[in-house]
């Protein structure tokens, strides 16, 4: 993060931004909006500024007012602004002192619609279709485009203002309706769902698939709770753990209507907390501190608001309102090191852009009644794809050839295989596959793809002629598939029926297309979980549930060396791109390097289980990935005499995929924290980071290495490399 905190732009403001953390960004970090209080001598209002230059775009003045909420829709088209007071006409004959909510066109600053309830904590649904807010003693949900009221729910407790949180798929809405009760509703209709019995939590977030709800509270002890969204039952409960004798217990500090004293990053699996004892970041999985919590020298220095960056790698802490010295710090969420700090200006708000490329600070200037805004870089790229193809579900697998991309997503009890054009993302075909597809491979010249899964059938499809060529029956689920060189036209499979199989690309002469026999099948003592084929097609490597790796001769499937034993499950296999060197990623915290031709092996030790391994075009460059709690990529320089780590990259969330570009040293890494990291392995440095809207679950390169394809959220994305 060497470029983090580089000043991008700044400017003076003819007003003082509100000191309640009410600053928000456009969807692509292209603009910033902020509001401010008004008085008899200086009208309050709302203004937008360019996110790259801080130049003013538009401004609304509305007299004496006190802001109570500010939010932007996910597509960046609308802003909702709520406040009490104001001098503009109040809709429906309401009284200005009772408050109002206004929905603004983000591009022009024009009013789209307004309502007269006393509105607090306005929130758009993730799809931008709905707007929810507290209106007095009730929660109201409106259509965001028209303002039409969809439904209203009375509250039995209104102070402090209740949390209002939409599910990530916009189908659920969470509201605290009473002191000890949190209720889920169908977001569109208001039909009640599960009830959460909870009196202590103040921050709530849905996980990525809306099946669980993460909650945090500090009464009496700082505690993370995980609720089942279907039943409301407590799935897990963890108290924050701090080593080194530092007592982190204590009430959360008071705050304003913007960001609060605790924040959850679902993607990074972290919670950041400010109590009277200090500031810390903790792991949601076990409650342990990521670093020794920061104890501030004076009570006046304690942060009152905290907020994560979109990728969860950094977290900002802003000092108290009303003191003479407002402290703004941005910490590395993993190490606790201070990446950026400002003690010299009177800062009222810090805001990260949702695209993850910039952050802005705003506050009061020396001239009475005036303010400032400064924009800084996070060092991330905006993550703008060449194309994006929305699907009807969440893709779990993606692979690319020379001119075609294949992706798989679940569709109730079946799966869908989608094929797209590499250059444009144009949809070519969708097919229904029975059961759950767990393995996908595409030939490098894009003439065919192979899929397999729970229905125990290998299916081979033509990518250009759009036909199913043949099926290969197995006796158990297919766990993995690999395709050999194009000249050989070889497909190998790993199956739970305890066999590894090799099929020829062409249908066997006289064979039934619904049951094409393999050229050979090799028995194993337990389920075969992983399989790989060497570039020269001499060797097949298998990973088995008996914790052994086996090297097979590609000609007949015979085992050529005694099995290589591991002390944990084999998670991944990879051959070097030009030779016979095999790397195995293992749960026993090792990577085993095996020369398939001689059987000579050695190990690379890691601090925790290894989940992935990949070779660069230079066979001496190897990338390894470790799982929880490390989440770290290591680049190794491996020779016959030594193995040296040349680079380490620690991420705040699980790393789901890592792959080298063909014929290059560029490594792409996809993470749960909505981030793709591009690494030059030869130079041992980051090239860029791209922040997306959703966790990245799988990645791949086209044959030329000019396009990176990835599966994230409900879309497949294509990025220029």
C-alpha positions as CSV (number, residue, x, y, z in Angstrom):
1,X,0.0,0.0,0.0
2,X,2.9,2.3,-0.8
3,X,0.6,4.7,-2.7
4,X,-1.9,4.9,0.1
5,X,-2.6,8.5,1.2
6,X,-1.3,10.2,-1.9
7,X,-3.1,13.6,-2.1
8,X,-5.2,13.7,-5.3
9,X,-7.2,17.0,-5.0
10,X,-8.4,19.5,-2.5
11,X,-10.4,22.7,-2.3
12,X,-12.1,25.2,0.0
13,X,-15.8,25.1,0.7
14,X,-18.2,28.0,1.3
15,X,-19.6,26.0,4.2
16,X,-18.5,23.8,7.1
17,X,-19.3,20.1,6.4
18,X,-21.5,18.5,9.1
19,X,-19.5,16.9,11.9
20,X,-21.7,13.7,12.0
21,X,-19.8,11.7,9.4
22,X,-22.4,12.5,6.8
23,X,-20.3,12.2,3.7
24,X,-21.0,9.8,0.8
25,X,-19.6,8.9,-2.5
26,X,-20.8,8.0,-6.0
27,X,-20.8,4.3,-7.0
28,X,-17.6,4.6,-9.0
29,X,-15.9,7.2,-6.7
30,X,-16.7,9.9,-9.3
31,X,-18.3,12.4,-7.0
32,X,-18.6,13.2,-3.3
33,X,-21.6,14.6,-1.5
34,X,-21.8,16.1,2.0
35,X,-24.3,18.1,4.0
36,X,-24.0,20.7,6.8
37,X,-25.9,22.4,9.5
38,X,-27.6,25.7,9.0
39,X,-28.1,28.8,11.2
40,X,-29.8,32.1,11.0
41,X,-26.6,33.6,9.4
42,X,-25.4,30.7,7.3
43,X,-27.9,28.4,5.5
44,X,-27.5,24.7,5.8
45,X,-27.6,22.4,2.8
46,X,-26.2,19.6,0.6
47,X,-23.5,19.8,-2.1
48,X,-21.8,17.5,-4.5
49,X,-18.1,17.8,-5.7
50,X,-16.1,16.0,-8.3
51,X,-14.3,13.0,-6.8
52,X,-11.1,13.6,-8.8
53,X,-10.7,17.3,-8.6
54,X,-13.0,18.4,-5.6
55,X,-14.5,21.0,-8.0
56,X,-18.1,21.9,-7.0
57,X,-20.9,20.2,-9.1
58,X,-24.1,21.5,-7.5
59,X,-25.4,22.8,-4.2
60,X,-28.7,23.1,-2.3
61,X,-29.3,25.7,0.4
62,X,-32.3,25.3,2.7
63,X,-31.9,27.7,5.7
64,X,-31.8,26.7,9.4
65,X,-31.5,22.9,9.5
66,X,-29.9,19.9,11.3
67,X,-29.0,16.9,9.1
68,X,-30.1,13.5,10.3
69,X,-29.1,11.2,7.5
70,X,-27.4,10.9,4.1
71,X,-27.1,7.9,1.7
72,X,-26.6,7.1,-2.0
73,X,-28.2,4.3,-4.0
74,X,-26.0,1.4,-5.2
75,X,-26.0,2.7,-8.8
76,X,-25.1,6.2,-7.7
77,X,-28.2,7.7,-9.4
78,X,-30.0,9.0,-6.3
79,X,-29.1,10.6,-3.0
80,X,-31.4,10.6,0.1
81,X,-31.0,13.5,2.5
82,X,-33.0,13.9,5.8
83,X,-33.0,16.8,8.2
84,X,-35.1,18.8,10.6
85,X,-35.9,22.5,9.9
86,X,-35.3,24.1,6.5
87,X,-37.1,26.8,4.6
88,X,-38.3,25.1,1.5
89,X,-41.9,24.1,1.2
90,X,-42.8,20.9,3.2
91,X,-44.8,18.3,1.3
92,X,-48.3,17.3,2.4
93,X,-48.6,20.3,4.7
94,X,-46.1,19.1,7.2
95,X,-44.4,21.3,9.7
96,X,-40.7,22.1,9.0
97,X,-39.7,21.5,12.6
98,X,-40.9,17.9,12.3
99,X,-38.3,17.0,9.7
100,X,-38.3,15.8,6.1
101,X,-36.7,13.4,3.7
102,X,-35.6,14.4,0.2
103,X,-34.5,12.2,-2.7
104,X,-32.2,14.0,-5.1
105,X,-30.9,13.3,-8.6
106,X,-27.2,12.8,-8.0
107,X,-26.3,14.1,-11.4
108,X,-28.1,17.4,-11.3
109,X,-29.1,18.1,-7.7
110,X,-32.8,18.2,-8.7
111,X,-35.5,17.0,-6.3
112,X,-37.1,13.7,-7.4
113,X,-39.5,13.5,-4.5
114,X,-39.8,14.3,-0.8
115,X,-41.9,13.4,2.3
116,X,-42.5,15.1,5.6
117,X,-41.9,12.5,8.3
118,X,-39.1,13.0,10.9
119,X,-36.7,10.7,9.1
120,X,-33.6,9.1,10.6
121,X,-31.1,6.6,9.1
122,X,-32.3,6.5,5.5
123,X,-31.1,3.4,3.6
124,X,-31.4,2.3,0.0
125,X,-31.8,-1.4,-0.8
126,X,-28.7,-2.8,-2.6
127,X,-30.6,-2.9,-5.9
128,X,-31.7,0.7,-5.5
129,X,-35.5,-0.2,-5.7
130,X,-36.5,0.6,-2.1
131,X,-35.8,3.3,0.5
132,X,-36.3,2.7,4.2
133,X,-36.0,5.0,7.1
134,X,-37.3,5.6,10.7
135,X,-40.2,8.0,10.6
136,X,-41.0,9.0,14.2
137,X,-42.3,5.8,16.0
138,X,-42.3,3.7,12.8
139,X,-40.2,2.4,10.0
140,X,-41.4,3.2,6.5
141,X,-40.4,1.6,3.2
142,X,-40.9,3.5,0.0
143,X,-40.3,2.9,-3.7
144,X,-37.1,4.8,-4.4
145,X,-38.1,6.0,-7.9
146,X,-41.5,7.3,-7.1
147,X,-41.7,7.7,-3.3
148,X,-44.8,5.5,-3.1
149,X,-45.2,4.0,0.3
150,X,-44.8,0.2,0.3
151,X,-45.4,-0.5,3.9
152,X,-45.0,0.8,7.5
153,X,-44.1,-0.9,10.8
154,X,-44.7,0.6,14.2
155,X,-41.8,0.5,16.7
156,X,-42.1,-0.1,20.4
157,X,-38.8,1.6,21.0
158,X,-37.3,4.5,19.1
159,X,-34.3,5.6,21.2
160,X,-31.6,5.1,20.4
161,X,-32.5,5.1,16.7
162,X,-32.9,1.5,15.6
163,X,-30.6,-0.2,13.1
164,X,-32.2,-0.5,9.6
165,X,-30.3,-3.0,7.4
166,X,-31.2,-4.5,4.0
167,X,-30.1,-8.0,3.1
168,X,-27.5,-8.2,0.3
169,X,-30.1,-9.6,-2.2
170,X,-32.5,-6.8,-1.2
171,X,-35.2,-9.3,-0.2
172,X,-34.9,-8.9,3.6
173,X,-35.0,-5.9,5.9
174,X,-33.7,-6.0,9.5
175,X,-35.2,-3.5,12.1
176,X,-34.9,-3.4,15.9
177,X,-38.6,-3.1,16.9
178,X,-38.1,-3.3,20.7
179,X,-35.5,-3.2,23.4
180,X,-34.9,-6.9,23.2
181,X,-36.3,-7.8,19.8
182,X,-34.9,-7.5,16.2
183,X,-37.4,-8.4,13.4
184,X,-36.8,-9.5,9.9
185,X,-39.3,-8.4,7.2
186,X,-39.8,-9.2,3.5
187,X,-38.4,-5.9,2.1
188,X,-41.0,-5.5,-0.6
189,X,-44.1,-6.4,1.3
190,X,-43.4,-6.0,5.0
191,X,-44.4,-9.6,5.8
192,X,-42.6,-10.5,9.1
193,X,-40.0,-13.2,9.1
194,X,-37.7,-14.5,11.8
195,X,-37.4,-12.7,15.2
196,X,-33.9,-12.3,16.8
197,X,-33.9,-12.1,20.6
198,X,-31.2,-9.6,21.2
199,X,-30.9,-6.6,23.5
200,X,-27.2,-5.7,23.3
201,X,-26.2,-5.6,19.6
202,X,-25.9,-2.2,17.9
203,X,-24.4,-3.1,14.6
204,X,-25.8,-5.7,12.2
205,X,-24.7,-7.0,8.8
206,X,-26.0,-9.9,6.5
207,X,-23.5,-12.3,5.2
208,X,-23.0,-12.7,1.4
209,X,-25.9,-15.1,0.8
210,X,-28.3,-13.6,3.5
211,X,-28.4,-16.9,5.4
212,X,-26.8,-15.5,8.6
213,X,-26.7,-12.2,10.3
214,X,-23.6,-10.9,12.1
215,X,-24.2,-8.7,15.1
216,X,-22.0,-6.8,17.5
217,X,-22.7,-5.2,20.9
218,X,-20.9,-4.3,24.1
219,X,-23.4,-4.8,26.9
220,X,-22.0,-6.0,29.2
221,X,-19.1,-7.4,27.3
222,X,-18.0,-6.8,23.7
223,X,-19.6,-9.7,21.9
224,X,-20.1,-11.0,18.3
225,X,-23.3,-12.9,17.7
226,X,-24.2,-14.9,14.6
227,X,-27.9,-15.4,13.9
228,X,-29.7,-17.8,11.5
229,X,-31.7,-15.6,9.2
230,X,-34.4,-18.3,8.7
231,X,-35.1,-19.1,12.3
232,X,-33.6,-16.2,14.3
233,X,-31.6,-18.7,16.4
234,X,-28.2,-17.8,17.7
235,X,-25.7,-19.8,15.7
236,X,-22.6,-18.7,17.5
237,X,-21.5,-16.2,20.2
238,X,-18.0,-15.0,20.8
239,X,-16.6,-12.5,23.3
240,X,-13.7,-10.3,22.1
241,X,-10.4,-11.6,23.3
242,X,-7.4,-9.4,24.0
243,X,-4.0,-10.7,25.0
244,X,-1.3,-8.8,26.8
245,X,-3.4,-7.7,29.8
246,X,-5.3,-5.0,28.0
247,X,-8.9,-4.8,29.3
248,X,-11.1,-4.0,26.3
249,X,-14.4,-4.2,28.1
250,X,-16.4,-1.0,28.4
251,X,-19.4,0.7,26.8
252,X,-19.4,1.9,23.2
253,X,-18.8,5.7,22.9
254,X,-21.7,7.9,21.9
255,X,-21.9,9.1,18.3
256,X,-24.0,11.1,15.8
257,X,-26.3,10.0,13.0
258,X,-23.6,8.9,10.6
259,X,-21.0,6.2,11.2
260,X,-20.9,4.7,14.7
261,X,-18.4,3.4,17.2
262,X,-18.3,-0.1,15.7
263,X,-18.3,-1.4,12.1
264,X,-18.3,-4.9,10.5
265,X,-16.5,-5.9,7.3
266,X,-18.2,-9.1,6.2
267,X,-15.8,-9.7,3.3
268,X,-12.7,-9.3,5.5
269,X,-14.4,-11.1,8.5
270,X,-13.5,-8.3,10.9
271,X,-15.2,-6.0,13.4
272,X,-13.6,-2.7,14.4
273,X,-14.6,-1.3,17.8
274,X,-14.1,1.9,19.8
275,X,-14.8,1.8,23.5
276,X,-13.7,3.9,26.4
277,X,-10.7,1.5,26.6
278,X,-9.5,2.2,23.1
279,X,-9.7,1.1,19.5
280,X,-9.2,-2.4,18.1
281,X,-9.9,-4.7,15.2
282,X,-11.1,-8.3,15.9
283,X,-11.7,-11.5,13.9
284,X,-15.4,-12.4,13.5
285,X,-14.5,-16.1,13.5
286,X,-13.0,-16.3,17.0
287,X,-13.1,-12.9,18.5
288,X,-9.3,-12.5,18.7
289,X,-7.6,-9.2,18.2
290,X,-5.8,-8.7,14.9
291,X,-3.3,-6.5,16.7
292,X,-2.8,-5.1,20.2
293,X,-5.7,-2.6,20.6
294,X,-4.7,1.1,20.6
295,X,-5.1,2.9,23.9
296,X,-5.2,6.6,23.5
297,X,-3.5,9.0,25.9
298,X,-6.5,11.2,26.7
299,X,-10.2,10.6,26.7
300,X,-10.5,13.5,24.3
301,X,-8.4,11.5,21.8
302,X,-10.8,8.4,21.8
303,X,-12.4,7.8,18.4
304,X,-16.2,8.1,18.2
305,X,-16.7,6.8,14.7
306,X,-15.0,4.0,12.8
307,X,-15.5,2.7,9.2
308,X,-13.9,0.1,7.0
309,X,-12.7,0.6,3.4
310,X,-14.7,-1.5,0.9
311,X,-12.0,-4.2,0.8
312,X,-11.6,-4.4,4.6
313,X,-7.8,-3.9,4.4
314,X,-8.0,-0.5,6.2
315,X,-10.2,1.1,8.8
316,X,-10.5,4.8,9.7
317,X,-11.1,6.1,13.2
318,X,-12.2,9.7,13.7
319,X,-11.9,11.6,17.0
320,X,-14.8,13.0,19.1
321,X,-17.1,15.8,18.0
322,X,-16.9,19.1,19.8
323,X,-13.3,18.9,21.0
324,X,-10.6,21.2,20.0
325,X,-8.6,18.4,18.4
326,X,-10.3,15.9,16.1
327,X,-8.0,13.0,15.3
328,X,-8.3,11.2,12.0
329,X,-6.3,8.0,11.5
330,X,-6.4,5.2,9.0
331,X,-5.0,1.9,10.2
332,X,-4.0,-1.3,8.4
333,X,-6.7,-3.6,9.6
334,X,-4.3,-6.6,9.9
335,X,-1.3,-5.1,11.6
336,X,-2.6,-1.9,13.3
337,X,0.0,0.3,11.7
338,X,-1.0,3.8,11.0
339,X,-1.1,4.4,7.2
340,X,-2.4,8.0,7.3
341,X,-3.0,10.5,10.0
342,X,-4.1,14.2,10.2
343,X,-3.9,16.1,13.5
344,X,-3.5,19.5,12.0
345,X,-6.9,20.2,10.6
346,X,-10.3,20.2,12.3
347,X,-11.8,17.2,10.6
348,X,-15.5,16.4,10.8
349,X,-15.8,13.5,8.3
350,X,-13.8,10.8,6.6
351,X,-15.4,8.7,3.8
352,X,-14.1,5.8,1.7
353,X,-15.4,5.6,-1.9
354,X,-17.4,2.4,-2.6
355,X,-15.1,1.6,-5.6
356,X,-12.2,1.6,-3.1
357,X,-10.0,4.0,-5.1
358,X,-10.1,7.1,-2.9
359,X,-11.0,8.5,0.5
360,X,-12.0,12.1,1.4
361,X,-11.7,14.1,4.5
362,X,-13.7,17.3,5.2
363,X,-13.9,19.8,8.0
364,X,-13.8,23.4,9.0
365,X,-11.2,25.9,7.8
366,X,-9.7,28.8,9.7
367,X,-12.0,31.3,8.0
368,X,-15.3,31.3,10.0
369,X,-18.2,29.7,8.2
370,X,-15.9,28.0,5.6
371,X,-14.6,24.5,5.2
372,X,-12.2,22.3,3.2
373,X,-12.2,19.0,1.4
374,X,-9.2,16.8,0.5
375,X,-9.2,13.7,-1.6
376,X,-6.6,11.0,-1.2
377,X,-5.7,7.8,-3.2
378,X,-5.9,4.4,-1.7
379,X,-3.6,3.0,-4.4
380,X,-6.4,0.8,-5.8
381,X,-7.6,0.7,-9.4
382,X,-11.3,1.4,-10.1
383,X,-12.0,-2.1,-11.3
384,X,-13.6,-1.1,-14.6
385,X,-14.2,-4.3,-16.7
386,X,-14.0,-4.5,-20.4
387,X,-17.4,-6.2,-20.1
388,X,-19.8,-7.6,-17.4
389,X,-22.3,-10.3,-18.0
390,X,-25.1,-10.6,-15.3
391,X,-26.4,-14.1,-14.8
392,X,-29.5,-15.5,-13.1
393,X,-27.4,-16.9,-10.2
394,X,-24.0,-16.6,-8.5
395,X,-21.3,-18.2,-10.7
396,X,-19.0,-20.5,-8.7
397,X,-16.7,-21.6,-11.6
398,X,-15.2,-19.8,-14.6
399,X,-12.7,-20.8,-17.2
400,X,-11.6,-19.3,-20.6
401,X,-10.0,-20.4,-23.8
402,X,-8.9,-18.5,-26.9
403,X,-12.3,-17.0,-27.8
404,X,-14.9,-18.4,-25.4
405,X,-15.6,-18.2,-21.6
406,X,-17.5,-20.8,-19.7
407,X,-19.2,-20.2,-16.3
408,X,-21.3,-22.4,-14.0
409,X,-23.9,-21.3,-11.4
410,X,-26.5,-23.1,-9.3
411,X,-30.2,-23.0,-10.3
412,X,-32.3,-24.6,-7.5
413,X,-31.7,-28.4,-7.9
414,X,-29.7,-28.1,-11.1
415,X,-26.7,-26.1,-12.5
416,X,-26.5,-23.8,-15.5
417,X,-23.5,-23.8,-17.9
418,X,-23.1,-20.4,-19.6
419,X,-20.8,-19.7,-22.5
420,X,-19.7,-16.2,-23.5
421,X,-17.5,-14.5,-26.1
422,X,-14.1,-13.5,-24.7
423,X,-14.0,-10.2,-26.5
424,X,-17.4,-8.8,-25.6
425,X,-19.0,-11.0,-23.0
426,X,-21.9,-11.7,-25.4
427,X,-24.1,-14.6,-24.3
428,X,-23.7,-17.6,-26.6
429,X,-25.6,-20.4,-24.9
430,X,-27.0,-21.5,-21.5
431,X,-27.5,-25.2,-20.7
432,X,-29.1,-27.0,-17.7
433,X,-26.9,-29.6,-16.1
434,X,-28.4,-32.0,-13.5
435,X,-27.2,-31.7,-9.9
436,X,-24.3,-29.6,-8.7
437,X,-21.4,-29.0,-11.1
438,X,-18.1,-29.0,-9.1
439,X,-15.6,-29.2,-12.0
440,X,-15.1,-27.2,-15.2
441,X,-12.4,-27.1,-17.8
442,X,-12.1,-25.4,-21.2
443,X,-9.6,-26.3,-23.9
444,X,-7.1,-23.7,-24.7
445,X,-8.3,-23.2,-28.3
446,X,-11.9,-23.0,-27.1
447,X,-13.2,-25.9,-29.2
448,X,-14.7,-27.8,-26.3
449,X,-15.4,-27.7,-22.5
450,X,-15.9,-30.5,-20.0
451,X,-18.1,-30.4,-16.9
452,X,-18.9,-32.8,-14.1
453,X,-20.4,-33.0,-10.6
454,X,-22.8,-34.7,-8.4
455,X,-24.7,-36.6,-11.2
456,X,-21.6,-38.7,-11.8
457,X,-21.4,-37.8,-15.5
458,X,-18.7,-36.2,-17.5
459,X,-20.2,-34.0,-20.3
460,X,-18.2,-32.7,-23.2
461,X,-19.6,-29.8,-25.2
462,X,-18.5,-28.2,-28.4
463,X,-17.9,-24.5,-27.7
464,X,-18.3,-23.4,-31.4
465,X,-20.8,-25.9,-32.8
466,X,-23.0,-25.6,-29.6
467,X,-23.6,-29.4,-29.3
468,X,-23.1,-32.0,-26.6
469,X,-20.5,-34.4,-28.0
470,X,-20.7,-37.2,-25.5
471,X,-21.0,-38.3,-21.9
472,X,-18.8,-40.4,-19.8
473,X,-20.5,-42.3,-16.9
474,X,-18.9,-42.6,-13.5
475,X,-20.1,-44.4,-10.4
476,X,-19.8,-41.4,-8.1
477,X,-19.5,-37.6,-8.1
478,X,-16.8,-36.0,-10.3
479,X,-14.5,-33.9,-8.1
480,X,-12.0,-32.5,-10.6
481,X,-11.3,-32.3,-14.4
482,X,-8.2,-31.4,-16.3
483,X,-7.6,-31.1,-20.1
484,X,-4.3,-32.1,-21.7
485,X,-2.5,-30.6,-24.7
486,X,-4.6,-29.7,-27.7
487,X,-2.7,-32.1,-30.0
488,X,-3.5,-35.1,-27.7
489,X,-7.0,-34.1,-26.9
490,X,-7.0,-35.8,-23.5
491,X,-9.4,-35.3,-20.6
492,X,-8.8,-36.7,-17.1
493,X,-11.2,-36.9,-14.2
494,X,-11.1,-37.5,-10.4
495,X,-14.1,-39.2,-8.9
496,X,-15.5,-40.2,-5.6
497,X,-16.0,-43.7,-7.0
498,X,-12.2,-44.2,-6.2
499,X,-11.1,-44.1,-9.8
500,X,-9.0,-41.7,-11.9
501,X,-9.9,-41.9,-15.6
502,X,-8.5,-40.8,-18.9
503,X,-10.7,-40.1,-21.9
504,X,-9.7,-39.2,-25.4
505,X,-11.2,-36.1,-26.8
506,X,-12.9,-37.9,-29.7
507,X,-15.7,-40.3,-29.1
508,X,-14.4,-43.9,-29.1
509,X,-15.1,-45.8,-32.4
510,X,-18.5,-47.5,-32.1
511,X,-19.1,-46.1,-28.6
512,X,-22.5,-44.9,-27.3
513,X,-22.4,-41.1,-27.0
514,X,-24.3,-41.4,-23.7
515,X,-21.6,-43.7,-22.2
516,X,-18.3,-43.1,-23.8
517,X,-15.7,-45.4,-22.2
518,X,-12.4,-44.1,-20.8
519,X,-9.1,-45.2,-22.4
520,X,-8.2,-46.4,-18.9
521,X,-9.2,-46.0,-15.3
522,X,-6.9,-46.3,-12.3
523,X,-8.2,-47.6,-8.9
524,X,-7.4,-45.8,-5.7
525,X,-8.1,-46.8,-2.1
526,X,-10.4,-43.8,-1.4
527,X,-12.1,-41.0,-3.2
528,X,-10.0,-39.2,-5.8
529,X,-10.3,-35.5,-5.1
530,X,-7.8,-33.7,-7.3
531,X,-6.2,-34.4,-10.7
532,X,-3.6,-32.7,-13.0
533,X,-1.9,-33.6,-16.3
534,X,1.7,-32.5,-17.3
535,X,2.1,-30.2,-20.2
536,X,3.9,-33.0,-22.2
537,X,1.1,-35.4,-21.3
538,X,3.5,-38.0,-19.9
539,X,2.3,-37.9,-16.3
540,X,-1.0,-37.7,-14.4
541,X,-1.0,-36.6,-10.8
542,X,-3.9,-37.5,-8.4
543,X,-4.7,-36.3,-4.9
544,X,-6.7,-38.9,-2.9
545,X,-8.7,-38.8,0.3
546,X,-6.2,-41.2,1.9
547,X,-3.8,-38.2,2.1
548,X,-1.5,-39.4,-0.7
549,X,-0.4,-38.0,-4.0
550,X,0.2,-40.5,-6.8
551,X,2.0,-40.2,-10.1
552,X,0.5,-42.2,-13.0
553,X,1.8,-42.9,-16.5
554,X,-0.5,-41.2,-18.9
555,X,-0.3,-44.0,-21.4
556,X,-1.9,-46.7,-19.2
557,X,-2.7,-45.2,-15.7
558,X,-0.1,-47.3,-13.9
559,X,1.4,-45.9,-10.7
560,X,5.1,-45.2,-11.4
561,X,6.4,-44.2,-8.0
562,X,5.4,-45.2,-4.4
563,X,2.6,-42.8,-3.2
564,X,3.7,-39.6,-1.5
565,X,2.1,-39.3,2.0
566,X,0.9,-36.1,3.5
567,X,-0.3,-35.4,7.0
568,X,-3.4,-33.5,5.8
569,X,-5.8,-33.4,2.8
570,X,-4.4,-32.6,-0.7
571,X,-6.1,-29.3,-1.6
572,X,-4.6,-28.6,-5.0
573,X,-2.2,-29.9,-7.7
574,X,-0.2,-28.0,-10.3
575,X,2.4,-29.1,-12.9
576,X,5.1,-26.7,-14.1
577,X,4.2,-25.4,-17.6
578,X,7.3,-26.8,-19.4
579,X,8.5,-29.7,-17.3
580,X,7.6,-32.6,-15.0
581,X,7.8,-30.7,-11.7
582,X,4.6,-31.2,-9.6
583,X,3.5,-29.0,-6.7
584,X,0.9,-30.2,-4.2
585,X,-0.9,-27.8,-1.7
586,X,-1.7,-29.6,1.5
587,X,-3.7,-29.1,4.7
588,X,-0.6,-30.1,6.7
589,X,1.0,-26.7,6.2
590,X,3.3,-27.8,3.4
591,X,3.7,-27.7,-0.4
592,X,5.3,-30.8,-1.7
593,X,7.5,-30.5,-4.9
594,X,7.8,-33.8,-6.8
595,X,9.8,-34.5,-9.9
596,X,7.3,-36.8,-11.7
597,X,10.1,-38.4,-13.8
598,X,12.4,-39.4,-10.9
599,X,10.1,-39.4,-7.9
600,X,12.5,-37.1,-5.9
601,X,10.5,-34.8,-3.6
602,X,11.0,-32.0,-1.1
603,X,8.7,-29.7,0.9
604,X,8.1,-26.0,1.4
605,X,7.0,-25.3,5.0
606,X,4.1,-22.8,5.7
607,X,2.6,-21.5,9.0
608,X,-0.8,-22.9,8.2
609,X,-2.7,-25.1,5.7
610,X,-2.1,-24.4,2.0
611,X,-5.2,-24.0,-0.2
612,X,-3.8,-23.3,-3.6
613,X,-0.6,-23.5,-5.7
614,X,0.4,-22.2,-9.2
615,X,3.4,-22.1,-11.5
616,X,4.4,-19.1,-13.5
617,X,5.7,-19.4,-17.1
618,X,9.2,-19.4,-15.5
619,X,9.2,-22.8,-13.8
620,X,11.3,-21.4,-10.9
621,X,8.4,-19.1,-9.9
622,X,5.7,-20.7,-7.7
623,X,2.8,-19.0,-5.9
624,X,1.3,-20.5,-2.8
625,X,-1.8,-19.5,-0.8
626,X,-2.6,-20.2,2.8
627,X,-6.0,-20.3,4.4
628,X,-7.4,-19.1,7.8
629,X,-6.1,-17.4,9.8
630,X,-3.2,-16.2,7.5
631,X,-4.8,-15.5,4.1
632,X,-1.4,-15.0,2.6
633,X,0.1,-15.3,-0.9
634,X,3.8,-16.2,-1.1
635,X,6.0,-16.0,-4.2
636,X,8.8,-18.6,-4.2
637,X,12.0,-18.7,-6.3
638,X,12.8,-22.4,-6.5
639,X,16.0,-23.9,-7.9
640,X,17.5,-27.3,-7.6
641,X,19.6,-26.1,-4.6
642,X,17.2,-23.7,-2.8
643,X,13.7,-22.3,-2.3
644,X,13.4,-18.7,-1.3
645,X,10.3,-16.6,-0.5
646,X,10.7,-13.4,-2.5
647,X,7.3,-11.8,-1.6
648,X,4.5,-12.2,0.8
649,X,1.0,-10.6,0.5
650,X,-1.3,-10.8,3.5
651,X,-5.0,-10.2,2.9
652,X,-7.7,-9.5,5.5
653,X,-10.1,-12.1,4.1
654,X,-9.9,-15.6,2.6
655,X,-8.2,-15.9,-0.8
656,X,-10.4,-17.9,-3.1
657,X,-8.4,-18.2,-6.3
658,X,-4.9,-17.5,-7.7
659,X,-3.7,-18.1,-11.2
660,X,-0.8,-17.0,-13.4
661,X,-1.3,-15.5,-16.9
662,X,-0.1,-17.8,-19.7
663,X,3.5,-17.1,-20.8
664,X,3.9,-14.3,-18.2
665,X,4.9,-13.7,-14.5
666,X,1.6,-11.9,-13.8
667,X,-0.4,-13.5,-11.0
668,X,-4.1,-12.7,-10.3
669,X,-5.4,-13.2,-6.8
670,X,-9.2,-13.1,-6.0
671,X,-10.4,-12.6,-2.4
672,X,-13.5,-12.6,-0.2
673,X,-12.9,-8.9,0.4
674,X,-14.2,-8.0,-3.1
675,X,-10.6,-7.5,-4.4
676,X,-8.5,-8.7,-7.3
677,X,-4.7,-8.2,-6.7
678,X,-2.4,-8.3,-9.8
679,X,1.2,-9.2,-8.9
680,X,4.4,-9.2,-10.9
681,X,5.9,-12.3,-9.5
682,X,9.3,-11.8,-11.2
683,X,9.6,-8.3,-9.8
684,X,8.1,-9.4,-6.4
685,X,5.6,-6.4,-6.4
686,X,2.0,-5.5,-6.7
687,X,0.9,-4.1,-10.1
688,X,-2.5,-2.9,-9.1
689,X,-5.6,-3.7,-7.0
690,X,-9.2,-3.7,-8.3
691,X,-12.1,-3.4,-5.9
692,X,-15.5,-5.0,-7.0
693,X,-19.0,-5.0,-5.5
694,X,-18.8,-8.6,-4.4
695,X,-16.4,-11.3,-3.3
696,X,-14.3,-12.9,-6.1
697,X,-14.9,-16.7,-6.1
698,X,-13.0,-17.8,-9.2
699,X,-10.6,-16.4,-11.8
700,X,-9.0,-17.4,-15.1
701,X,-7.1,-16.0,-18.1
702,X,-7.8,-16.4,-21.7
703,X,-5.3,-18.3,-23.8
704,X,-3.5,-15.1,-25.0
705,X,-3.2,-13.8,-21.4
706,X,-4.8,-10.5,-22.4
707,X,-8.1,-10.9,-20.6
708,X,-8.8,-11.8,-16.9
709,X,-12.2,-13.3,-16.3
710,X,-13.7,-13.7,-12.9
711,X,-16.8,-14.8,-11.1
712,X,-18.1,-12.3,-8.5
713,X,-21.6,-11.8,-7.2
714,X,-24.2,-12.6,-9.9
715,X,-21.9,-11.7,-12.8
716,X,-18.9,-12.8,-14.9
717,X,-16.5,-9.9,-15.5
718,X,-13.8,-9.6,-18.2
719,X,-10.9,-7.3,-17.4
720,X,-8.0,-6.2,-19.7
721,X,-4.7,-7.4,-18.3
